[in-house]
């Protein structure tokens, strides 16, 4: 929620504020002022005191309206609240606007306008009747976007008018808010994934649970510990209450690799192949976090979320899910020509599960992806069928220059090479849905033992 508290005009800006207020006189106000001045001049020339009074009244009325509005301008505050501030693509968010009158005088007619990007819809405008002293008015409008991203809302613009229509003043509040539109996530079926060990890591042994009583490493008693966990032998040895240390389960690590290379994807818009890959990476990341995996997002540039300073895969699942979605909301094409930076990150340690969303691959990049398999426990690759997507819209070369049947044959060849390297390669065609492709993985076991140069087992 953002707000703009009322403020008094700075002393050095009073002259400029008065000048801008006089410039806000409407046609009616200018006419009254001109008529009053003309009547006052004629009264002076003709010596008519009654006409002079009429002229002064006509000239004073718009000036009084200017003074009242100029004071009211700094005694009206506005605020904005988003509900919610993060929404999936094609979902609606409601924006609540609130105007408070903190002065001792009622306001005149108020016209509100909030500045929003064109992609979110037209600019909302509202007309508010007079606001009593200390009163408030609340209005709301809805915004919606089919395109993911971060969109600024504001500033809120307020137009004040007096009851006589003599003057109009505008005020723009300085506060802004940001609406985050994240990729749409689809619920995925629960399937058995290779490398999953009931949430205790990649086949790691539960050493503490299997250790004997003499091998227990106790720790000091903390408020709230179960008294049944007190280790009496250690308590007698150290002279203070000691409890058995609980087992610290190791969560299975998973890396979601997203290929964002501009040369690997063609087309634009919410139905493009790149947007399918982004939405797929978001769906898989959220699904695996709900399954108890520790997930990180890795792009072809070598950037990972959470980063290495956050402890690798660690973190609360809800916080990590929000971080992943916020990152995917603004991810864009990269200018990288290959996947070597991502391979260098994977080379730093053995991964538990690797799920990749890949675009067009040439022979060199296929070899890099094949080597990635050596650093993972199991690997799944969703490879977008570039030639098929190009027939729906956009252009495609996929690292090739012949196109047509040659591009399709090369695509099938890349699938075969990755399967021989030990990947579970899943082709993605236009119209395919991720839940259906994910469900098919349950019927075909993921390859765990295969390595480049080894036998090709399993597959889709």
C-alpha positions as CSV (number, residue, x, y, z in Angstrom):
1,X,0.0,0.0,0.0
2,X,1.3,3.4,-0.9
3,X,0.1,6.8,0.1
4,X,0.8,10.5,-0.3
5,X,0.3,12.5,2.9
6,X,-0.8,16.0,2.7
7,X,1.9,18.6,2.7
8,X,2.1,22.4,3.0
9,X,3.6,24.2,0.0
10,X,7.2,25.2,0.5
11,X,7.7,28.9,1.1
12,X,9.9,29.4,-2.0
13,X,7.3,27.7,-4.1
14,X,4.3,29.8,-3.0
15,X,4.7,32.3,-5.8
16,X,5.0,29.5,-8.4
17,X,2.0,27.7,-6.9
18,X,-0.1,30.9,-7.1
19,X,1.0,31.4,-10.7
20,X,-0.1,27.9,-11.6
21,X,-3.4,28.3,-9.7
22,X,-4.2,31.5,-11.7
23,X,-3.3,29.6,-14.9
24,X,-6.0,27.0,-13.8
25,X,-8.8,29.5,-14.2
26,X,-11.5,28.1,-16.5
27,X,-13.2,30.1,-19.3
28,X,-15.9,31.0,-16.9
29,X,-13.4,32.2,-14.3
30,X,-11.5,34.3,-16.8
31,X,-14.7,35.8,-18.1
32,X,-15.8,36.8,-14.6
33,X,-12.4,38.3,-13.9
34,X,-12.3,40.2,-17.1
35,X,-15.9,41.4,-16.6
36,X,-15.1,42.6,-13.1
37,X,-12.0,44.5,-14.2
38,X,-13.9,46.1,-17.0
39,X,-16.8,47.1,-14.7
40,X,-14.3,48.6,-12.2
41,X,-12.6,50.7,-14.9
42,X,-15.9,51.9,-16.2
43,X,-17.1,52.7,-12.7
44,X,-14.0,54.8,-12.1
45,X,-14.4,56.7,-15.4
46,X,-18.1,57.3,-15.0
47,X,-18.0,57.8,-11.3
48,X,-20.6,55.1,-10.5
49,X,-19.9,53.6,-7.1
50,X,-22.6,50.9,-7.5
51,X,-21.0,49.7,-10.7
52,X,-17.7,49.6,-8.9
53,X,-19.2,47.2,-6.2
54,X,-20.5,44.9,-9.0
55,X,-17.1,44.9,-10.7
56,X,-15.2,44.1,-7.5
57,X,-17.6,41.2,-6.7
58,X,-17.2,39.8,-10.2
59,X,-13.4,40.0,-10.0
60,X,-13.2,38.7,-6.4
61,X,-15.3,35.6,-7.0
62,X,-12.7,33.7,-9.2
63,X,-9.8,34.9,-7.0
64,X,-11.5,33.5,-3.9
65,X,-12.1,30.2,-5.7
66,X,-8.4,30.1,-6.6
67,X,-7.3,30.8,-3.0
68,X,-9.7,28.1,-1.6
69,X,-8.5,25.4,-4.2
70,X,-4.9,26.3,-3.6
71,X,-5.3,25.6,0.1
72,X,-7.3,22.4,-0.5
73,X,-4.8,21.2,-3.0
74,X,-2.3,20.5,-0.1
75,X,-4.9,19.1,2.3
76,X,-6.0,16.1,0.2
77,X,-4.1,12.8,0.5
78,X,-4.3,9.8,-1.8
79,X,-3.2,6.1,-1.4
80,X,-3.3,3.0,-3.5
81,X,-3.5,-0.7,-2.6
82,X,-3.1,-3.8,-4.9
83,X,-5.0,-6.9,-4.2
84,X,-3.0,-9.0,-4.9
85,X,0.3,-7.4,-6.0
86,X,1.4,-10.6,-7.7
87,X,-0.9,-12.4,-10.2
88,X,-0.6,-15.0,-12.9
89,X,-0.9,-14.0,-16.5
90,X,-4.5,-13.5,-17.7
91,X,-5.6,-13.1,-14.0
92,X,-7.1,-10.0,-12.6
93,X,-5.9,-7.8,-9.8
94,X,-8.0,-5.1,-8.1
95,X,-6.5,-1.7,-7.4
96,X,-8.1,0.2,-4.5
97,X,-7.7,4.0,-4.5
98,X,-8.5,6.1,-1.4
99,X,-8.7,9.9,-1.0
100,X,-8.8,11.6,2.4
101,X,-9.8,15.1,3.1
102,X,-7.8,16.2,6.2
103,X,-8.8,19.9,6.1
104,X,-11.6,21.6,8.0
105,X,-13.4,22.6,4.8
106,X,-15.2,20.4,2.3
107,X,-13.7,19.9,-1.1
108,X,-15.4,20.6,-4.3
109,X,-15.8,18.2,-7.2
110,X,-12.8,15.8,-7.4
111,X,-11.7,13.9,-10.6
112,X,-9.3,11.0,-10.2
113,X,-7.1,9.5,-12.8
114,X,-4.5,6.7,-12.2
115,X,-1.7,6.2,-14.7
116,X,-1.4,2.6,-15.9
117,X,0.5,1.0,-18.8
118,X,-1.4,0.5,-22.0
119,X,-1.1,-3.3,-21.7
120,X,-3.1,-3.3,-18.5
121,X,-6.1,-1.5,-20.1
122,X,-7.3,2.1,-20.4
123,X,-6.6,4.7,-17.7
124,X,-9.3,4.6,-15.0
125,X,-11.1,7.9,-14.3
126,X,-13.5,8.6,-11.4
127,X,-15.6,11.6,-10.5
128,X,-16.1,12.2,-6.7
129,X,-18.7,14.5,-5.2
130,X,-17.7,16.8,-2.4
131,X,-15.8,15.2,0.5
132,X,-16.7,16.4,4.0
133,X,-14.0,17.6,6.4
134,X,-12.1,14.6,7.7
135,X,-14.0,12.3,5.3
136,X,-12.7,9.8,2.8
137,X,-13.7,8.2,-0.5
138,X,-12.7,4.8,-1.9
139,X,-12.9,3.6,-5.4
140,X,-11.4,0.6,-7.2
141,X,-10.7,-0.8,-10.7
142,X,-9.4,-4.0,-12.2
143,X,-6.3,-4.6,-14.3
144,X,-5.4,-7.6,-16.3
145,X,-2.5,-8.6,-18.6
146,X,-1.8,-11.6,-20.8
147,X,1.9,-10.8,-20.8
148,X,4.1,-11.5,-17.8
149,X,6.2,-8.6,-16.5
150,X,6.4,-5.9,-13.9
151,X,4.2,-2.9,-14.5
152,X,4.3,0.4,-12.7
153,X,1.1,2.0,-11.5
154,X,0.9,5.7,-10.8
155,X,1.2,8.4,-10.1
156,X,-2.3,9.2,-9.0
157,X,-3.6,12.4,-10.5
158,X,-6.2,14.5,-8.8
159,X,-8.2,17.3,-10.4
160,X,-10.0,19.7,-8.0
161,X,-12.7,22.1,-9.1
162,X,-14.7,24.6,-7.1
163,X,-18.6,24.5,-7.0
164,X,-18.9,27.5,-9.3
165,X,-16.6,26.1,-12.0
166,X,-14.2,29.0,-11.9
167,X,-10.9,27.1,-11.4
168,X,-9.4,23.7,-11.9
169,X,-6.2,22.5,-10.3
170,X,-4.3,19.3,-10.9
171,X,-2.1,17.5,-8.4
172,X,0.0,14.4,-9.1
173,X,1.0,12.3,-6.1
174,X,4.5,10.9,-6.1
175,X,3.8,7.4,-5.0
176,X,4.1,4.4,-7.3
177,X,3.2,0.7,-7.0
178,X,4.3,-2.3,-9.0
179,X,2.1,-5.0,-10.3
180,X,4.0,-8.3,-10.9
181,X,2.5,-10.6,-13.5
182,X,4.1,-14.0,-13.2
183,X,3.8,-16.9,-15.7
184,X,0.8,-19.2,-15.3
185,X,1.5,-22.4,-13.5
186,X,-0.4,-25.6,-14.2
187,X,-0.9,-28.3,-11.6
188,X,1.1,-31.3,-12.5
189,X,0.3,-34.9,-11.5
190,X,2.4,-36.6,-8.8
191,X,4.8,-39.1,-10.4
192,X,7.7,-41.0,-9.1
193,X,10.9,-39.3,-10.0
194,X,14.3,-41.1,-10.1
195,X,16.7,-39.7,-7.5
196,X,13.9,-39.0,-5.1
197,X,14.5,-40.7,-1.8
198,X,11.4,-39.7,0.3
199,X,12.8,-36.3,0.9
200,X,16.1,-37.4,2.4
201,X,18.5,-36.5,-0.4
202,X,20.0,-38.5,-3.3
203,X,20.2,-41.9,-1.7
204,X,21.9,-40.5,1.4
205,X,21.8,-42.8,4.4
206,X,20.1,-41.6,7.5
207,X,23.2,-42.0,9.6
208,X,21.9,-40.4,12.7
209,X,18.9,-42.7,12.8
210,X,21.0,-45.8,12.3
211,X,23.6,-44.9,14.8
212,X,23.7,-46.7,18.1
213,X,23.0,-45.1,21.5
214,X,26.7,-44.5,22.2
215,X,27.1,-42.6,18.9
216,X,24.4,-40.1,19.6
217,X,25.7,-36.5,19.5
218,X,23.5,-34.6,22.0
219,X,23.0,-30.9,22.4
220,X,21.8,-28.6,25.2
221,X,18.2,-28.5,26.2
222,X,16.2,-25.7,24.7
223,X,12.8,-24.4,25.8
224,X,10.1,-26.4,24.2
225,X,12.1,-29.6,23.6
226,X,10.2,-32.8,24.2
227,X,11.3,-34.2,27.6
228,X,11.2,-37.7,26.1
229,X,14.3,-36.8,24.0
230,X,16.5,-36.1,27.1
231,X,19.7,-38.1,26.9
232,X,20.3,-39.0,30.6
233,X,23.8,-40.4,30.1
234,X,25.0,-37.1,28.6
235,X,23.1,-35.1,31.1
236,X,25.0,-36.9,33.9
237,X,28.3,-36.3,32.1
238,X,27.9,-32.6,31.4
239,X,25.8,-31.7,34.5
240,X,23.0,-30.1,32.5
241,X,20.1,-31.3,30.5
242,X,21.1,-32.7,27.1
243,X,18.7,-33.9,24.4
244,X,19.2,-36.2,21.5
245,X,19.8,-34.3,18.3
246,X,17.0,-34.7,15.8
247,X,17.8,-36.0,12.4
248,X,18.3,-33.3,9.8
249,X,16.8,-34.6,6.5
250,X,18.5,-33.6,3.3
251,X,16.1,-32.4,0.7
252,X,16.5,-33.7,-2.9
253,X,18.1,-31.0,-5.1
254,X,16.7,-30.2,-8.5
255,X,17.8,-27.7,-11.1
256,X,15.4,-26.3,-13.6
257,X,17.4,-25.2,-16.7
258,X,15.7,-22.6,-19.0
259,X,17.2,-21.9,-22.4
260,X,16.6,-18.2,-23.1
261,X,18.9,-17.8,-26.1
262,X,17.4,-15.6,-28.7
263,X,18.8,-17.7,-31.5
264,X,17.1,-20.8,-30.0
265,X,13.5,-19.4,-30.1
266,X,11.4,-17.7,-32.7
267,X,8.2,-15.9,-32.5
268,X,6.7,-13.7,-29.8
269,X,3.5,-13.3,-27.8
270,X,1.8,-15.4,-25.1
271,X,1.5,-18.4,-27.5
272,X,5.1,-18.5,-28.6
273,X,7.5,-21.4,-27.9
274,X,9.6,-19.3,-25.5
275,X,6.5,-18.4,-23.4
276,X,5.6,-22.1,-23.3
277,X,9.1,-22.9,-22.0
278,X,8.9,-20.1,-19.3
279,X,5.5,-21.3,-18.1
280,X,6.8,-24.9,-18.1
281,X,9.8,-23.9,-16.0
282,X,7.5,-22.1,-13.5
283,X,5.1,-25.0,-13.3
284,X,7.8,-27.6,-12.7
285,X,9.6,-25.5,-10.2
286,X,6.5,-24.8,-8.1
287,X,5.4,-28.5,-8.4
288,X,8.8,-29.8,-7.2
289,X,8.9,-27.4,-4.3
290,X,5.5,-28.6,-3.2
291,X,6.9,-32.2,-3.4
292,X,9.7,-31.3,-0.9
293,X,12.5,-30.7,-3.4
294,X,15.1,-28.0,-3.1
295,X,14.8,-26.2,-6.4
296,X,16.9,-23.6,-8.2
297,X,16.4,-21.9,-11.6
298,X,19.4,-21.9,-14.0
299,X,19.5,-20.1,-17.3
300,X,21.9,-20.4,-20.2
301,X,23.7,-17.3,-19.0
302,X,24.9,-19.2,-15.9
303,X,22.7,-17.1,-13.5
304,X,20.9,-19.2,-10.9
305,X,18.1,-18.4,-8.5
306,X,18.6,-18.7,-5.5
307,X,22.2,-17.6,-6.0
308,X,25.3,-19.1,-4.4
309,X,25.2,-16.5,-1.6
310,X,21.8,-17.9,-0.5
311,X,23.2,-21.3,0.3
312,X,22.6,-23.0,-3.0
313,X,19.3,-24.8,-2.9
314,X,18.3,-23.7,0.6
315,X,15.5,-21.6,1.8
316,X,11.8,-21.8,2.7
317,X,9.8,-23.4,-0.2
318,X,7.3,-20.5,-0.3
319,X,10.0,-17.9,-0.4
320,X,11.9,-19.8,-3.1
321,X,8.7,-20.2,-5.1
322,X,8.0,-16.5,-4.9
323,X,11.6,-15.7,-5.9
324,X,11.4,-18.1,-8.9
325,X,8.1,-16.7,-10.1
326,X,9.4,-13.1,-9.7
327,X,12.5,-14.0,-11.7
328,X,10.5,-15.7,-14.5
329,X,8.1,-12.8,-14.7
330,X,10.9,-10.6,-16.1
331,X,13.1,-13.1,-17.8
332,X,13.8,-12.2,-21.5
333,X,15.9,-13.5,-24.4
334,X,19.6,-13.5,-23.9
335,X,22.3,-12.9,-26.5
336,X,24.3,-16.0,-25.5
337,X,25.2,-18.2,-28.4
338,X,25.7,-21.4,-26.4
339,X,24.9,-23.3,-23.2
340,X,28.5,-23.4,-21.9
341,X,27.9,-21.0,-19.0
342,X,25.2,-23.2,-17.7
343,X,27.4,-26.3,-18.0
344,X,30.1,-24.6,-16.0
345,X,27.6,-24.0,-13.2
346,X,26.5,-27.6,-13.3
347,X,30.1,-28.8,-13.4
348,X,30.7,-27.4,-9.9
349,X,28.9,-30.3,-8.3
350,X,26.7,-33.3,-8.8
351,X,23.0,-32.5,-9.2
352,X,20.1,-34.7,-8.0
353,X,17.6,-34.0,-10.8
354,X,17.9,-31.8,-13.8
355,X,14.8,-30.7,-15.8
356,X,15.7,-28.6,-18.9
357,X,13.5,-26.6,-21.3
358,X,15.5,-26.3,-24.4
359,X,15.0,-24.5,-27.7
360,X,16.9,-25.1,-31.0
361,X,20.2,-27.0,-30.7
362,X,23.0,-27.4,-33.2
363,X,25.6,-30.1,-33.1
364,X,27.9,-28.2,-30.7
365,X,25.2,-27.4,-28.2
366,X,23.9,-30.9,-28.4
367,X,27.3,-32.1,-27.3
368,X,27.3,-29.6,-24.4
369,X,23.9,-30.8,-23.2
370,X,25.0,-34.4,-23.5
371,X,27.9,-33.6,-21.2
372,X,25.6,-32.1,-18.7
373,X,24.1,-35.5,-18.1
374,X,27.4,-36.6,-16.4
375,X,26.7,-34.2,-13.6
376,X,23.2,-35.3,-12.7
377,X,21.5,-38.2,-11.0
378,X,18.7,-38.1,-13.6
379,X,17.8,-35.7,-16.3
380,X,14.6,-34.8,-18.3
381,X,14.7,-32.4,-21.3
382,X,11.6,-30.8,-22.8
383,X,12.9,-29.9,-26.3
384,X,10.7,-27.6,-28.3
385,X,10.0,-28.7,-31.9
386,X,11.2,-25.6,-33.6
387,X,10.2,-26.6,-37.2
388,X,6.7,-27.4,-36.0
389,X,6.4,-24.1,-34.0
390,X,7.6,-22.2,-37.0
391,X,4.7,-23.5,-39.1
392,X,2.3,-22.1,-36.5
393,X,4.0,-18.7,-36.5
394,X,7.3,-17.0,-36.8
395,X,10.5,-18.2,-38.5
396,X,13.0,-20.8,-37.6
397,X,16.5,-21.9,-38.5
398,X,17.4,-23.9,-35.3
399,X,21.1,-23.6,-36.3
400,X,20.3,-24.9,-39.8
401,X,20.0,-23.1,-43.1
402,X,18.1,-25.7,-45.2
403,X,14.8,-25.7,-43.3
404,X,11.8,-27.8,-44.3
405,X,12.3,-31.6,-44.0
406,X,16.0,-31.1,-43.3
407,X,15.3,-29.1,-40.1
408,X,12.7,-31.7,-38.9
409,X,15.2,-34.6,-39.6
410,X,17.9,-32.7,-37.7
411,X,15.5,-32.1,-34.8
412,X,14.8,-35.9,-34.6
413,X,18.5,-36.6,-34.7
414,X,19.1,-34.2,-31.8
415,X,16.5,-36.1,-29.8
416,X,18.2,-39.4,-30.5
417,X,21.7,-38.0,-29.5
418,X,20.4,-36.8,-26.2
419,X,18.7,-40.1,-25.5
420,X,21.9,-42.0,-26.2
421,X,23.6,-39.6,-23.8
422,X,21.2,-40.7,-21.0
423,X,18.6,-37.9,-21.2
424,X,14.9,-38.6,-21.1
425,X,14.2,-36.4,-24.1
426,X,10.6,-35.3,-24.5
427,X,9.6,-33.5,-27.8
428,X,7.2,-30.6,-27.4
429,X,4.9,-29.8,-30.3
430,X,2.5,-26.9,-30.6
431,X,-0.7,-27.7,-28.7
432,X,1.0,-30.0,-26.2
433,X,0.2,-29.4,-22.5
434,X,2.8,-29.8,-19.8
435,X,0.5,-31.9,-17.5
436,X,0.1,-34.5,-20.3
437,X,3.8,-34.7,-21.1
438,X,4.6,-34.8,-17.3
439,X,2.1,-37.7,-16.8
440,X,3.8,-39.6,-19.6
441,X,7.0,-39.6,-17.7
442,X,5.4,-41.8,-15.1
443,X,5.1,-44.6,-17.6
444,X,8.7,-44.3,-18.8
445,X,11.3,-44.6,-16.0
446,X,14.0,-41.9,-16.0
447,X,17.4,-43.0,-17.0
448,X,19.7,-43.0,-14.0
449,X,22.7,-45.1,-14.9
450,X,23.3,-44.2,-18.6
451,X,26.2,-41.9,-19.5
452,X,27.5,-40.5,-22.8
453,X,28.9,-43.3,-24.8
454,X,26.9,-45.9,-22.8
455,X,23.8,-47.9,-23.7
456,X,20.6,-46.0,-24.3
457,X,18.0,-47.3,-22.0
458,X,14.4,-46.3,-21.4
459,X,13.3,-43.2,-23.2
460,X,10.0,-41.9,-24.2
